[in-house]
Amino acid sequence: MALSGVEQLDALQAGGVHEVAHERSRMRMIMLSSVIGTTVEWYDFLLYGTAAALLFNKLFFPAFDPLVGTIAALASFAAGFIARPLGGAIFGHFGDRLGRKTMLIVTMFMMGGATFLIGVLPTYRQIGVWAPVALVVLRVIQGIGLGGEWGGAALMVIEHLPRGRRGWYGGIVQVGFPLGIVISTAAFAIVSRLPDAQFISWGWRIPFMVSILLVLIGLVIRLRVTESPEFLRAMKDEPKVGIPFIEVLRSYKRSLFISIGLKISEVAWVYLLSVFVVMYGAQVVGISRSVMLNGVLVAAILEFLTVPLAGWLSDRIGRRPLYFFGASCTIVASFPLFWLVHTGNHALVIATMVVCMSLGHATLFGPQAAFVPELFGTRVRYSGASLGVQIAAALGGGLTPMAATWLLAKTGHIESVAALVSVLGVMTLIATWAARETFREDLSATS
């Protein structure tokens, strides 16, 4: 029996409502997948930073004097960062040719497996030199996995969205980083309450071993998401790219260098706060490690709000204003940061870390998941965004804690470290000035 006009209209409206509900449900699943995935990846990666700053010099590098052992532990921390561009190149290549989803599943396996194995790894006292060798190998595997994770997770979200929403939703994906900090720092804060002998003997291993459970949860969710529609469109409508990395160097060289500059100050700043400052406060100033970890914890919790807020603002006023502001904050705050930590006042130290994290990191990190990918075309976007961000991470994040430790030992003045951070802030200001504004562009227009 034929439907009346009113009945047809009702049916169309009902179908439209159902389609909208389905689309919202699909986006929630995509967001959940990306946030949980990046949280697990960052949890795994950041655990190592905390452990390297607090005890790996004793467990895996005890043959050195305390200063050299600390630098060696931070060098193994840096090895993961140096491996990140390799991960960006490998997973970017296959992500641009085969799709984003499959690569994200592989990266979770790599990160989770390597982190669990670090948790059961024998120490130097048990197997000698093979302990630090194995530790560095597992750290490199972590770095390769994370190098491929960020770009894919960001693209899976922003390639589902039109302009005007990418900054906000990209900022939510970036919350995986402070979530990873909170969970990893909380895990270490809990086990560090054990007596020192138990903490050093077995307590530190628990946070690493728990990672395998988080990975399984992330995989179950990640398997349910659909491929990026922008990638599928490009596969259908655009000519194939033989080697995305080569195409990035040929056609997007300027965007690659800009993306490195956009990232370098942000990543150096956050790892200075979460690794070097923790070590400096505990070992030089004499503040208890629990107070320093609490400072990182509170700062990261506030970023649950400030990171997506910065992403949302970048949809309203543009990406570049946020970057000009954030980079300027790192320059202005670099010297007062250490002066205030050196007071030894616990409340003041925690407040300093909170303010510095939100102003110098969140304002740069929030818009980043949209800003950097927007600089590249769809067929090379995974490779271009991953390479730019991960090269900067290797230079600014991996080397900064180690360089800062060396500078402090060489000069005896913490101001030398502050000067280093200020120079990196200037580099980000220059990159921001050179970048085009992207928040009003359609992603397909950059292909």
C-alpha positions, 0 to 999 in steps of 0.5 A: 500500500502506498504511503501518503505524503505525510507518512513519506515525510515522517519516514524520511525524517525518521530515517534522517534522525536514525542516520544522524544518531548513527553518525554520532555513535560512529564519531563517539567510537572513533574518538574513544578509539583514538583517545584510549589508544593514544593514552595507552601509547603515552602511558607506555612511553612516559613510564620510561621517562619517570623510571629513567629519571628516578631509578634506572641509573641504579638498576641498569647503569650502576657501573658509572658514577651517579652523574654519568649513570643519570646521563646514561639512563636519560640517553636510553630515554632519548633512544626512544625519541631518536627511533620515533622518526623511523616509526613515522617513516615506516607507518606513515608509508604504509598508512598512506598506502594501505590505510590508517586503521591497520597501522594503529593496531600494529603500533599498539601491539609494539608499544604494549609488548615492549613495555611489558618486557621492560617490566620483566627485564633482569637488571645489571646485577643479574645479567650484566651488560646485557641488561642495558642493551636489552633496555635500549632495544625495547626503548627503540621498539617503543619509539618506533611504535609511538612514531607511527601512533600519533599521526594515525590517531590524529588523522583517524579523527580529523579526516572524519570532520569538516573545517570548524571542528577539527581543532576541537576534536583534535584537541580531545585526541591530544588529551591522551597525552596528559591522561598518559602522564596522569596514569603513569605518574599516579602508578609510580606515585603509588608504588613509590610509597613502598619501602625503598628496598621493595620499590627498587627490587620489584615495585617499579615493575608493576606499572610496566606489566599492567600495560598489557591489560590496557593494550587489550582494552584499546585493541578491542575498541580500535578494531571496531572503528571504520577507515578514514573517509578522506583517505578512501576518497583520496584512494579513489579520486587521486593518483597513487603516490609511489613512496610517500616519504619521497613525495613529502621531500619533493612537494612538501619540503617547506611544510615538513620544516615548518612542522618540525619548528612548530613541534620542537618547543612544545615537546622540549618544554613538556619533557623538561617539566616532566623529566628534567625538572623532576630529576632536578627538584629531587636530586639537586634541590632536595624536594621529595620525589613524591612532591615533584611527581604530584606537580606533574600530576596536577599540571596534567590533570588541568590539561584535560581542560586546557588542551581541548580548550586550546584546540577549540580556540584554534577553530575560532581565531586560528592556529597561529595565534595560539602558537605565537602565544604558547611559544612566547610563554616558554621563552618568558617562563624558562628562567623563572621556572627554575628560580621558583623550583629552587625555592624548595617551597612545595606549594609554589613548585607545584603551582609553577609546574601547573602554570608552565604546563598549561601556558607553554604546552597546552596552547601549542599541543591542543591545536597540533593534531589539526594544524600539522596534518592540515599542512599536507595533502591526503595521500602523504598526510600520514607520512608528512605529519608523522615525520615532522612531529617525530623528527622534532620529538627526537631533537626537542624531546629526546635530547633536551633532558640529557642536554639539560643535565649535561649543561647543568654539570658543565656550567654549574648554572641552571640558567644555561638550561633556561637559555636552551629552552628559550632558543627552542621557543624562538625556533617555534615562533619563526616556524609559526610566522612561516606557516600559513593559516589552515583553520578555514581550509578543507582537507581535500583542498590541500591534496 
